Amino acid sequence: MNNSEIRNVTKEILKGKYKNVMLPFLLAILLISISQSQDLYTHIYEAYGKTYLFTIGSIALFIQGPISIGLATYSLSIANQEDYSYNQIFTGFKYFFKALFLFLLFNISFLIGIICLIIPGFIIALMFSQIFYIMADDPETGVIDAFKKSASLMKNKKLQYLGLILKYVLFFILGIFTLGIWWLWLIPQAYVSFAIFYKEL
C-alpha cells in the first residue's frame, strides 16, 4: 500500500468518527507538547528555581513514553476498526518502566546520531519509529526486542515513512491559514495513517 492509499483508507476509516476521536488525540498531543515546552521550563526556573524545575521536568519526562504508547494503542484500535476508548491514551502507564526506557533509549539514540552528523540522527529516528506501535501491539515485547523488530520492519521502508510524515507536516503548515482548525482533523488522520503504515509492515 503506497502513501496515497494509506491516506485514503485513513479518511474512510475516520469518516463519521471525528467528533469522537478529536478530543482524546488533542489531549494526548497537548500533554506531550507541554512536557516538551522549553518556554515552560524557563518560566518555572525563573519563577520557582531549580527544585521546582527538576520536579516538573521529571514528571514531564515520565509521562512522554506512556502517552506515546497510549497514542499508538488508540490509533491501532481505530485503524483495526475495533472498539476504542479515550482511556487507551493512558494504557501505557500499565507498562510504565518499559515505556520510560523505550522513550529514553529512543531519544538517546537520536541524540547520538544528531551529534555525529544530522542525517544519521534522522535515519535512526526512522529506523526505530515503530517501537511504540510494536509495544502497543504486544506489551510483552522486551525493550531491546522492540528496537530490533522496528529496525527489521523499517528495512527499505524509511523513505516511504519519511514521505508520509512530510506530507502531514506540509498539511499542518497549511493548517496555519485555517487558524489551526484543520489540525483537529489532521491529528487523528496522521496518527491513524501511521498506525496503518505499521499494520502494512
C-alpha positions in Angstrom: 0.0 0.0 0.0 1.5 3.3 -1.0 1.1 6.6 1.0 -1.8 7.9 -1.1 -3.7 4.6 -0.5 -2.8 4.8 3.2 -4.3 8.3 3.5 -7.4 7.3 1.5 -8.0 4.3 3.8 -7.5 6.5 6.8 -10.1 9.0 5.7 -12.5 6.2 5.0 -12.0 4.7 8.5 -12.4 8.0 10.2 -15.5 9.1 8.3 -18.2 9.8 10.9 -15.8 9.3 13.8 -14.0 12.6 14.0 -16.3 14.0 16.7 -15.5 11.0 18.9 -11.7 10.9 18.4 -10.6 14.5 18.2 -10.6 15.2 21.9 -8.5 12.2 23.0 -5.9 12.9 20.3 -5.8 16.6 21.2 -5.4 15.8 24.9 -2.5 13.5 24.3 -0.8 15.9 21.9 -1.2 18.8 24.4 0.3 16.7 27.2 3.3 15.8 25.1 3.7 19.3 23.8 3.5 20.9 27.3 6.0 18.4 28.6 8.4 19.4 25.8 7.9 23.2 26.1 11.2 24.9 26.7 9.4 28.2 27.4 7.5 26.5 30.3 10.7 25.2 31.8 12.4 28.6 31.5 9.4 30.3 33.2 9.4 27.7 36.0 13.1 28.1 36.6 12.9 31.9 36.7 9.8 31.9 38.9 10.4 29.0 41.3 14.0 27.9 41.0 15.8 24.6 40.3 13.8 22.4 42.7 10.5 23.0 41.0 12.2 22.8 37.6 13.6 19.4 38.4 10.2 18.2 39.8 8.2 19.3 36.8 10.9 18.2 34.4 10.9 14.7 35.9 7.1 14.4 35.7 7.2 15.6 32.1 9.9 13.0 31.2 8.0 10.2 32.9 4.7 10.8 31.0 6.0 11.0 27.4 6.8 7.3 27.0 3.5 6.0 28.4 1.4 8.6 26.4 3.3 7.7 23.2 2.3 4.0 23.8 -1.2 5.1 24.6 -1.5 7.1 21.4 -0.2 4.1 19.4 -2.7 1.8 21.2 -5.6 4.2 20.5 -4.5 4.7 16.8 -4.2 0.9 16.2 -7.7 0.3 17.6 -9.1 2.8 15.2 -7.1 1.6 12.3 -8.2 -2.0 13.0 -11.8 -0.8 13.3 -12.1 -2.3 16.8 -13.7 -0.8 19.9 -11.7 2.2 21.0 -11.9 4.4 24.1 -10.2 7.6 25.3 -8.9 5.5 28.2 -6.5 3.8 25.9 -4.5 7.0 25.8 -3.3 6.2 29.3 -2.8 2.4 28.9 1.0 3.0 28.5 1.1 3.7 32.2 0.5 0.0 32.8 3.9 -0.6 31.4 5.5 2.5 32.9 9.1 1.3 33.2 9.1 -0.2 29.7 7.6 2.9 28.3 10.2 5.1 30.1 13.2 3.1 28.9 11.8 2.9 25.4 11.4 6.7 25.3 14.8 7.3 26.9 16.7 4.9 24.6 15.0 6.3 21.5 15.9 9.9 22.4 19.5 8.9 23.4 19.9 7.1 20.0 18.5 10.0 18.1 20.7 12.5 20.0 23.9 10.4 19.4 23.0 10.4 15.7 22.5 14.1 15.6 25.8 14.8 17.4 27.7 12.6 15.0 26.0 14.1 11.9 22.5 15.4 11.5 21.4 12.8 8.8 22.3 9.7 10.8 20.1 11.1 13.6 17.1 11.1 11.3 17.9 7.7 9.9 18.0 6.3 13.4 14.7 8.0 14.2 13.1 6.5 11.2 14.6 3.1 11.8 13.2 3.0 15.4 10.0 4.8 14.6 7.8 1.8 15.1 8.8 0.9 18.7 5.7 2.4 20.3 3.4 0.6 17.9 5.2 -2.7 18.5 4.9 -2.3 22.2 1.2 -1.3 21.9 0.6 -4.3 19.6 2.4 -6.7 22.0 3.1 -5.3 25.5 5.1 -8.4 26.4 7.8 -7.4 23.9 11.1 -6.5 25.6 12.5 -3.0 25.1 15.6 -4.1 23.1 13.4 -6.5 21.1 11.1 -3.6 20.2 14.1 -1.7 18.8 15.4 -4.8 16.9 11.9 -5.5 15.4 11.4 -1.9 14.4 14.8 -1.9 12.6 13.9 -5.1 10.8 10.4 -3.8 9.8 11.7 -0.5 8.6 14.3 -2.0 6.3 13.7 -0.4 2.8 10.7 1.4 4.2 12.3 4.5 5.7 11.8 6.8 2.6 8.2 5.8 2.4 7.6 6.6 6.0 9.5 9.9 5.7 7.3 10.8 2.7 4.2 10.1 4.8 5.5 12.3 7.7 6.5 15.1 5.4 3.1 15.1 3.7 1.4 15.6 7.0 4.0 18.3 8.0 3.0 20.2 4.9 -0.7 19.8 5.8 0.0 21.1 9.3 1.8 24.1 7.9 -1.1 24.9 5.6 -3.4 24.4 8.6 -1.9 27.7 10.0 -4.1 29.5 7.4 -7.2 28.0 9.0 -6.1 29.3 12.4 -5.3 25.7 13.4 -8.9 24.5 13.0 -7.8 22.0 10.3 -5.4 20.5 12.8 -8.4 19.0 14.7 -8.9 16.7 11.7 -5.3 16.3 10.7 -4.1 15.0 14.1 -6.3 11.9 14.0 -5.6 11.4 10.3 -1.8 11.5 10.9 -1.8 9.0 13.8 -4.2 6.6 12.2 -2.2 6.8 8.9 1.0 5.9 10.9 -0.9 3.0 12.5 -2.0 1.7 9.1 1.6 2.0 7.9 2.7 -0.1 10.9 0.0 -2.7 10.0 1.3 -2.9 6.4 4.8 -3.6 7.7 
